[in-house]
Amino acid sequence: MSVFHLAFNVTNLAEARAFYGDLLGCSEGRSTETWVDFNFFGHQISLHLGVPFETRATGKVGDHMVLMPHLGVVLPMGEWQPLADKLTAAKIDFVIPPVLRFAGQAGEQSTMFFNDPSGNPIEIKGFADMDAVFAT
């Protein structure tokens, strides 16, 4: 199994720990005073103190313009729905609230977009059939 690694900047490690660790439920790995690793749903993200990526709403998906670049993960619906419920209950300021898109089509999925405390955009997708993730 391959594990994806992405390193990016955040402005505050304490806020990042609360968001990724406490809210999203990602377990913390190694860290120093200037960075921290998290198990982001089976993948490694390394959050370093610094200036986050510049993002722009240039990605047209369905009826929405989504922020690019963005970090994301695809989850089975059994994991996606409880996370969507948890984030909704926590009153996350969604860019795109939990929604089903491409209903009845190849690649039918649920999705939600939100930002971390440093403004880094995140998309979490949910698939009822994980074999359909790459369906055309």
C-alpha positions in Angstrom: 0.0 0.0 0.0 1.3 3.5 -0.9 0.8 6.4 1.5 0.6 9.9 0.0 2.6 12.6 1.7 1.9 16.4 1.4 3.7 19.1 3.3 2.1 22.6 3.5 2.1 25.7 5.6 -0.1 26.7 8.4 0.0 29.9 10.5 -0.5 28.4 14.0 0.4 24.9 15.1 -1.9 25.0 18.2 -4.9 25.8 16.0 -3.8 23.2 13.5 -3.5 20.5 16.2 -7.0 21.4 17.5 -8.5 21.3 13.9 -6.8 18.3 12.4 -6.4 16.3 15.7 -9.4 17.1 17.8 -12.0 18.0 15.2 -11.1 15.8 12.2 -9.8 13.0 14.5 -6.4 12.7 12.8 -3.7 11.2 15.0 -0.6 13.2 15.5 2.9 11.9 14.5 6.3 13.4 14.9 6.7 17.1 15.5 9.1 19.9 16.4 8.5 23.6 17.4 8.0 24.4 13.7 6.0 21.5 12.2 3.7 18.6 13.0 2.8 15.4 11.1 -0.7 14.0 11.1 -2.2 10.7 9.8 -4.8 12.3 7.5 -7.1 9.3 6.9 -4.2 7.0 6.2 -2.0 9.5 4.5 0.8 11.7 5.9 0.5 15.5 6.0 3.2 17.7 7.4 2.1 21.1 8.6 4.9 23.6 8.7 4.8 27.2 10.1 4.7 29.6 7.2 2.6 31.3 4.6 -0.1 29.1 3.2 -0.6 28.5 -0.5 -2.4 31.2 -2.4 -5.7 29.8 -3.6 -8.2 30.9 -6.2 -11.7 29.7 -7.1 -10.7 28.4 -10.5 -11.9 24.8 -10.4 -15.3 24.4 -12.0 -17.1 21.3 -10.6 -20.7 21.1 -11.4 -22.3 24.4 -10.4 -19.5 25.4 -8.1 -16.2 27.1 -8.5 -13.8 25.4 -6.0 -10.6 26.7 -4.5 -7.4 25.5 -6.2 -5.2 24.0 -5.0 -6.9 22.0 -2.3 -6.2 19.0 -0.1 -8.7 16.2 -0.1 -9.5 12.6 0.7 -12.0 10.0 -0.5 -13.8 8.1 2.2 -16.4 5.3 2.2 -19.8 6.7 3.0 -19.8 4.9 6.3 -16.9 7.1 7.4 -17.9 10.2 5.4 -21.4 10.6 6.8 -20.4 10.6 10.5 -17.6 13.1 9.7 -20.1 15.3 7.8 -22.5 15.1 10.8 -19.7 16.0 13.3 -18.5 19.0 11.2 -22.1 20.2 10.8 -22.7 19.9 14.6 -19.4 21.8 15.2 -20.8 24.6 13.0 -17.9 24.5 10.5 -18.2 27.4 8.1 -18.5 25.2 4.9 -17.5 26.6 1.6 -19.7 23.9 0.1 -21.9 22.1 2.7 -22.3 18.3 2.6 -24.1 17.5 -0.6 -24.6 14.6 -3.1 -23.4 15.4 -6.6 -23.5 13.5 -9.9 -26.5 11.5 -8.6 -27.2 8.5 -10.7 -24.1 9.0 -12.8 -20.7 7.4 -12.9 -18.7 8.8 -10.0 -21.8 9.6 -7.8 -20.3 11.1 -4.7 -21.0 13.1 -1.6 -18.7 16.0 -0.9 -18.0 18.9 1.4 -15.5 21.8 1.2 -14.2 23.8 4.1 -11.0 25.6 5.2 -8.6 24.9 8.0 -7.9 27.7 10.4 -5.0 28.9 8.2 -7.3 29.1 5.2 -6.1 25.9 3.5 -9.1 24.5 1.5 -10.1 20.8 2.1 -12.5 18.6 0.2 -13.8 15.4 1.7 -15.5 13.1 -0.7 -17.7 10.1 0.2 -18.4 7.2 -2.1 -21.0 4.5 -1.5 -19.0 2.3 -4.0 -15.3 2.8 -3.6 -14.8 0.9 -6.9 -16.5 3.9 -8.6 -13.9 6.5 -7.6 -12.3 6.3 -11.0 -15.4 5.5 -13.0 -15.9 7.3 -16.3 
